[in-house]
Amino acid sequence: MKHNMKHPLQIIGLHPGSLKPTQEAEANISDADVISGGKRLLDSFPEFKGPKIPFASPVKEYAETLKCLQQEDKKVVLLADGDPLLFGIAASLIPLLGEENVAVSPAVSAV
């Protein structure tokens, strides 16, 4: 049975060159309780004062960590390089978390 979370996981793609989020993405990051992603991406947001959870393998266990945070009604933002849907983390997480529990804001892809 699928469970709709109060706050979907926000996956935000950042342009690999600048890592500068769009205004909407910046607002989502500021509003988040927790941010997650690769260490380099997390390090590019030193002003974020909440918990930062580095990406971890295997993806299934990482997804469980994110799901637990969502079940605690935490607003979780996952930072990703480029377009998270194009061979990215979103394609791995959506089947594990349910598409109704994931929102994706891609950066413009070079493809």
Backbone torsions as a table, in degrees:
resi	resn	phi	psi	omega
1	MET	NA	131.8	179.6
2	LYS	-81.9	146.3	179.2
3	HIS	-124.0	121.1	177.6
4	ASN	-78.0	123.9	178.8
5	MET	-80.4	152.5	177.9
6	LYS	-62.6	-40.9	179.9
7	HIS	-122.1	116.9	176.8
8	PRO	-67.0	152.5	172.4
9	LEU	-64.3	123.5	177.9
10	GLN	-93.4	111.1	176.3
11	ILE	-98.7	117.4	-175.8
12	ILE	-113.7	118.7	176.3
13	GLY	-82.8	131.7	178.6
14	LEU	-111.6	138.9	-179.8
15	HIS	-62.1	123.0	-174.2
16	PRO	-56.1	-29.4	-178.7
17	GLY	-73.7	-45.9	-172.1
18	SER	-105.5	-27.0	-173.9
19	LEU	58.7	18.3	179.4
20	LYS	-88.0	119.1	-179.8
21	PRO	-76.1	159.0	172.3
22	THR	-67.1	167.7	179.0
23	GLN	-59.9	-42.4	179.9
24	GLU	-63.5	-43.7	179.2
25	ALA	-64.4	-40.3	178.8
26	GLU	-61.1	-39.9	177.7
27	ALA	-63.9	-41.5	178.2
28	ASN	-64.3	-38.7	178.7
29	ILE	-66.1	-45.1	179.9
30	SER	-62.2	-33.6	-176.6
31	ASP	-84.0	-10.4	-174.7
32	ALA	-71.1	151.1	171.3
33	ASP	-85.5	-33.0	-175.4
34	VAL	-141.5	140.1	169.1
35	ILE	-118.3	151.3	-178.1
36	SER	-140.1	163.4	178.8
37	GLY	148.0	-171.4	176.9
38	GLY	-66.6	154.0	-176.3
39	LYS	-56.2	-42.9	-179.3
40	ARG	-61.2	-40.6	179.1
41	LEU	-68.7	-42.2	178.3
42	LEU	-62.5	-39.6	-179.8
43	ASP	-66.1	-19.8	-178.9
44	SER	-82.4	2.5	176.5
45	PHE	-126.1	62.2	-177.2
46	PRO	-64.8	-21.9	-178.1
47	GLU	-76.6	-14.1	178.7
48	PHE	-74.4	121.4	-172.8
49	LYS	-96.2	-11.2	-179.5
50	GLY	-78.5	-176.5	178.6
51	PRO	-64.2	143.7	175.8
52	LYS	-120.2	121.4	-177.4
53	ILE	-110.3	112.7	179.4
54	PRO	-67.7	146.5	175.2
55	PHE	-57.4	142.3	-179.8
56	ALA	-138.2	146.6	173.0
57	SER	-100.1	151.7	-3.5
58	PRO	-73.4	154.0	-175.5
59	VAL	-59.0	-35.1	-178.1
60	LYS	-60.4	-42.9	178.9
61	GLU	-69.9	-38.5	176.8
62	TYR	-60.7	-43.8	178.4
63	ALA	-60.5	-39.2	178.0
64	GLU	-61.8	-41.1	177.7
65	THR	-60.2	-46.0	179.8
66	LEU	-64.6	-41.3	-179.7
67	LYS	-62.1	-41.2	178.4
68	CYS	-60.7	-42.8	178.0
69	LEU	-62.9	-42.2	177.7
70	GLN	-62.4	-39.6	-179.9
71	GLN	-66.9	-21.6	175.2
72	GLU	-87.8	12.0	-179.3
73	ASP	62.6	30.0	175.6
74	LYS	-84.1	142.5	172.5
75	LYS	-87.4	113.1	-175.2
76	VAL	-112.2	128.7	174.9
77	VAL	-113.7	128.4	176.0
78	LEU	-107.0	120.4	179.5
79	LEU	-89.3	133.6	-178.1
80	ALA	-135.8	154.5	174.6
81	ASP	-76.2	133.2	170.3
82	GLY	62.2	-134.1	-177.3
83	ASP	-96.1	105.7	-176.2
84	PRO	-64.2	-17.8	179.7
85	LEU	-84.1	-24.7	-176.3
86	LEU	-87.2	94.3	-177.2
87	PHE	58.2	25.3	-172.3
88	GLY	-107.7	-170.5	-175.1
89	ILE	-64.1	-31.3	-179.1
90	ALA	-59.9	-40.2	-179.9
91	ALA	-62.6	-28.9	178.4
92	SER	-82.5	-35.9	-174.0
93	LEU	-85.2	-32.6	-176.6
94	ILE	-56.8	-45.6	178.1
95	PRO	-63.7	-27.3	-177.4
96	LEU	-84.8	-33.5	-176.8
97	LEU	-102.0	-19.1	-175.8
98	GLY	93.8	131.8	-175.7
99	GLU	-62.8	-24.9	178.6
100	GLU	-71.2	-12.8	-177.5
101	ASN	-108.7	13.0	-178.1
102	VAL	-133.9	132.1	173.4
103	ALA	-121.5	132.8	-175.0
104	VAL	-117.2	130.9	173.3
105	SER	-119.5	93.2	-175.5
106	PRO	-76.7	152.3	167.8
107	ALA	-85.9	162.0	179.1
108	VAL	-65.5	129.4	-177.6
109	SER	-89.0	153.6	178.0
110	ALA	-77.9	-12.2	-177.4
111	VAL	-78.0	NA	NA
